[in-house]
């Protein structure tokens, strides 16, 4: 592992040339990411109305999208640029300009995302955000885009990938806090312009090929766990999942010298593993295990990325050979520390029960995705090494708009309570979206 100067990207802007490239090539990218899946929008009137008001300057909006898979920003960028206008026109809705949304992304994306991300993201107005580092300039860009920009701002309230579409494991209060601050700025400017948050959940549905690939991925997982294929084939689906899950968990417990207590449930054991892996990374860095779990995760990520991509270093040639070698060793240590953090982060989310034998197909496939990822993180992998089965249909489901401007009096009266209430309403909107999708009979699954 070689340490190198940090990656510098230009200020966010809107490039018509990059828009053209995206409209031309993003569908190909999505084909590689989602296969031949079709995309549909449910609750479309909410999204049409919000885009119409925002693009006309009659309101400002934040699109709060669920982030269960990893490819949602790319999917939504393509959908807003290439499909939303056409769908709206079919219902007689016209926009005053080309629909688009500027995304807020974690600063580390341009570090691991390669040259494509570094070129595309600043040219479509995307803005980086730090979880544990003060960035007044970056936050200024975000607030300016919300209050003055021509497009909605899109961000994921979960703060990172959550690995599950039919359950909301956690939401960070940052989106509500940012929304209230933006609404306050608009009110101070005497702008008659409400600040709206639009909940948007993303769901995947599978067909025959999804079921076939599920069987293939399960066999692959069993092979990595060392189970005999003929013996496994005789077992029920849920039991096969449980055997693999228990094996991977036991391997990790042995690795971290965690005593296996039969009185503990799987959920208790996986949470204990998550915290032990995180504490191991902190010990390697000499950090105290203070604050909540995800603040600790984000702090360590900031440190190990800063070891691999050196901040405030413009030219690596300024180092002597000894200095460069020491920096490289630090980068290597950072990479190994990252392996513990990637396992810890995933384990915190992987506490869902094994789906029943009669569970819907997308629930079984999602669990198998995560079971393989559990093995992947155990072997030192990250999200990049995750295996996802192509869906047949990707469904975007909108929830009711949350108007934060109307709640400003409550915010001025009690900020903490207003933020908590706004976050609870956002969580409820997602839960309602999930329930609507579970009751929807228009999917392709059997």
N, C-alpha and C positions, 0 to 999 in steps of 0.2 A: 504494500500500500504506500503510495507516494503522496506526500502533502504538497499542495499547490496553492497559488494565490486564489483568493475568493473570486467567484463569478460575478461580474458586474453586468447588469442589464439596464437598458435605457429607461427613461421615465415612461409611464403608461401613456399611450396615445391610441388614436383610432386610425388605422391604415386601410384605405379602400382597396389597395392592392392585396393585403392579407385577407380582407373580407372575400375578395374574389377567389383567392386560393382556397379558403375554407369552404366556400360554397361549392367549389369544384371538386375538392379532394376529401373533405371530411366524411362524406358518405362511404368512401373507400376505407378510411380509417375505422369507421364504425363497423363496417363489414368484417374487418380483421378482429375487432374487439367483441362484437355481438353477433357475428354471422349474418344470416339472412333475416334477422328479426325485423318485424314491422314495428312502427311506433305509433301509438295513438294517445289522444288526450281526452280525459274525462273531467267533467266540471269545467268545460272550456269557456263558458261565459264569464266566469270569474277572471280567468287569465286574459281573455280578450279585452274586457273592460279595463283592467288594470293597465295593460300595455297601451290601450288607446288613450287613457287619461295621462299616463306618464309621458308618452311620446309627444303629446300635445302640450305638455307643461302644466297640466291642470292638477297634477299630484306628483308626489315622489314615492318611490316604492322600493322595497327590499324583497327579493324572492328568496324565501327560506326553504332550500331544497334538502331533502334527505340524502344521505351519502352512504348507502349500504354496500356499494360494489366497488367504487373507485373510478369508474368511467363516467359518472354523472355530469361533471362539468363539460366534458367533450360532447356528450350526447345532447345536453341542453343547448350548448353553443350552436351545434348544427341545427337543432330543432327550431330555435328562435330565428336563426338566419335564413333557413331554407324552407321551413314548413309552416311556421305560425301564420305568416301573412296569407298564404294560400288557404289555410283552414278558416281563417277569419273571414276572408272574402266570400267563402261559400255561405256564410251566415249573414252576409251584408255588412260586415264590420270593416271599415277602412282605417288604416293607420296613417298618421301624418308623415312618417318616415320609416325607413327600413327597421324592423324589429331587431333588437339586440339587447344583451345584458352584459354588464361588466362584472367579472367574477373576482372575489377576494380569495386568495389562496395562501397556503402556508409557505413561508419563505424558503423552506428546504426543497420545494418542488423543482426549482430551477437548478438545484445542486445535483439531484439524482435524475431529473427528467430528461437530460440530454439536450443537444443543440436545438431540437425541434421546439421543445417547451420554451427555451430561452429566446427563440426567435418569435414564436407565435404569441406568447402570452402578453408581453408588453405592447404588442401591436394591435391587440384587440381590447386594450384598456384594462386588462387584468392587473390587480394590485396585490402585492405581498403583504402578509401580516405576521408579526412575531407573537408567540404565545407568552414568552417570559421576558422579552427584551423590550425596553421602552423605545418606541420609534415614532417620534412626534411628526416627522415628515411623512412617513407612510400613513399614519392615521389621518393626517391632513388631507392626503389624496382621497382617502375613503370617504371622509365627511364631505369633501367638495363634490365628489361624484354623486353622493346621495342627494345633496341639497341643490346642486347647480347643474349636474350632468344631464344630458338628454335621455339617458337610458336607465332602466332599473339596475340596481346593484344586486348581485346574487351571492349568497354565502351559505355555508352548511352549518346550522346551529349545533350539530354534534361535535364540531371541532376537528373531526378526523373521520376516517372510514369506520362504520359501526358494524359491518358484517351481517346485518340482518334487516330485512325490509318489512317484516310483519310484527316487529316489536321495536319500541323506542327505548334503548337502554339508558340514554342520558342526553341532556341538552345543556349546552353552556349558556349562561345568562348574557354573554357578550352581545348577541344580536339584539336583545331587547334594550340593553344599556345604550348601544350605539344608536338604535332607532329612536329612543327617547331624546338623546342628545341632539340628533339631527332634527327631530320635530321641534325641539326648543330653539335651535338656530333658525329654523324657518319662521317660527313665531316672532323671534326677535327682529327679523328682517321685515316683519309685517307682510309676509307672503301668505296669501290665502291659498295655501297649498298643503293638503293633508299628507301625512307620512303614513303609508300603508305597508304592512307586512303580509306577504302572500305565502301560505304554507303550500308546499309542493312535494308530494311523495312519489317515489319511483318504485315500480313493481315489475317483476319478471314472470312470464308464463312460458311453459314448455310444452312440447308436443312429443311425438313418437321418438324422434332422434334424441331428445333430451333424456327420455327414459333409457334408451340404449346406451348413451354416453355415461349415464349415472352408473349403470352396471359395470362399465369399463373402468371408471374412476374408482369404484369401490374395490374392484379386483386389484388395481394398482396400489391402493392404500393397504390392502391385506398383504400384498407381496412385500411391501416395505416393512410391514410389521412382522414378517416371517411366518405367516399362517399358510397352511396347506390349502391350495385352491380347491381340491376335491372335497376336503372336509368342510370348508367354508360354504361351498355351494349347497350343502344340505341344511344349513341353518337359516332361520328367518332373518329378514332384512335388519330388523332392529337389533337382534342379537349380534349380527356381524358388525354393526356400527359400534355396539358396546364393547365388543372384544378389542377392536382396534383402539377405541378411546381409552380403555383401561390400560392397554399395553403402553401407549404413548405417554399417558400420565405417570405410570410407574417408572418408565425410563427417565422422565424428568425429575421425579422425586428422588430416584437414586443419584442422579447427577448432582442435585443440590443437597443431598444428605437430609432429606425430609422424611421423618418417620411416618410410615404408612399406618394410619389409625383407622381400623375398620368401622369405628363409630362415626367417622366423618362421612358426609354425603359427597358426591362428586362435586357439587357446587362449592362446598366448603374447601375441598382439596384443590380445586382449580384456582380459587381465590388465594389460597395460601401459597400456591406455586407462583401466581402473578406477583405477589408482594415479595416473595423470596428472590425471584429473578431480578426485580427492581432493586432490592436492597443489595444484591450482589454487584450490580452496576454502580450503585452509589458508593459501595465500599472500595471498588477499584478506583474511584475518583476522589475518595476521601470526603464525601459529602454526608451531611446529616440528613436522616430521613424525616424531614419536616414537611409541612403542607399536605395538601390532598394528593391522591394518587396521580392524577393527570398533570398537575403542576410539576410534580417530580419527574414524570415522563418527559414533559416538554423541556424542562431544565437540562436534563441529561442529553436530550437530542441536540439542543443548542450547543452543548459543550463538544459532543463528538463530531458534529458537522464542522464546528470551528477548528477542530484538530485536523480534519481532512482538507477543508477549504479554509485557508488561513485568512481571517479578516485583517484589513489594514495592511496587507502585503501586496504591493504592486508588481514586484519583480523577484522571483525566487532566486535569480542569479546573484542577488545581493548577499545570500548566505554563503558561508564557507562550507566546505564539504562536510565538516563535522556538524555544523549547525543544521544543514539539510538532512543529514542522517538522523539526527535527534528528532527533527520535525517528522520525518518519515516513520520513525518508531512510534511517535505520538499518534500519527494517523492510523497506524496498524492497531495500536491499543484502542483507539476510538472505534475502529471497525469491530473489534471483539466485544467491546462494551455495548455496541449497538445490537449485537446478537441477543444479549440478555434483555435489552429494552424491547426489542421487537417481539420476543416471546412474552414478556410481561404484558405489553399492551394488548396483544391478541387474547391472552388468557383471561384478562378482565372481562372481555365480551363473551367468551366461549363458555357461558354458564347456563345455556338453554338445555332443556330436556330433550332426549332423543325422540324424534317424531314417532307416533304410533303407526302401526302397519297400514291403517286406513287413512293416514294423513294425506293431504293433497300433494301433488307431485312437486310443486315448487318448494314446499316446506322440506321435503325429503332431499331434494337437490341442494338447497341452500345449506342444510346441515352437513351434507357430504362435502360440499365446498369447504366448509369450515373444519371438518374433520381432517381433510387432506392438508389444510393450512396449518392445523395443529402439528401434524407430522413435519411439514415444511419448516415451521419456525423452530421446532425441536432440532432439526438438522442444520440450523444456521441460516435459513432463508428469510425472506422478507415478502412484502406484498407483491413485489415484482415476480416472485416464483410461484405465486398462487395459480391454481388451475381452476378456471371457471367454464362451465358448460354453456354453450350458446343457447340463448332463449329463442323461442319462436315469436314472442311478442313482448315489447317493452311498453308499459302503460304508465302515463303520467296522470296523477290524480291530484286535483287542486282542492284546497280547503277554503273556508270562508276568510275573507280579509280581516286583519286585525288593525284597526285604525288607532295609531298611537297618539295622533294629535288630539283626538277626543279624550284621551286619558291624561293629558298633560296636567290638568288640575290635581288629579290623584298623585301624579309623579312629584309635583311641587310640594304636596302635603306630606308624602311619605315615599321617598325614592325606593327604598328597599322593598316595601310592600308592593309598589306598582310594578317593579321589575319581576318580582315573584309571581304576581297575578298574570302578567303578560306571558311569562314563560309557561305557566300552567295552561293558559288558553292555547298557546302554540302546541304544547304537548297533546292537549285534548283534540285539536284539529288534526294532528297526525293520527291519533288513535281512531278518530272518526273516519279518516281516509282509509286506514287499514281495514276497518270493519266494512266499509262500503265495498272495498275490493274483494274481501272474503265472501261477501254476499252477491257479488257480480257473477253472472252466468255467461258472460260473453267471452271468456277465455278459451284457450285451445286445449286445455288439459282434460284428461280423462281419469 
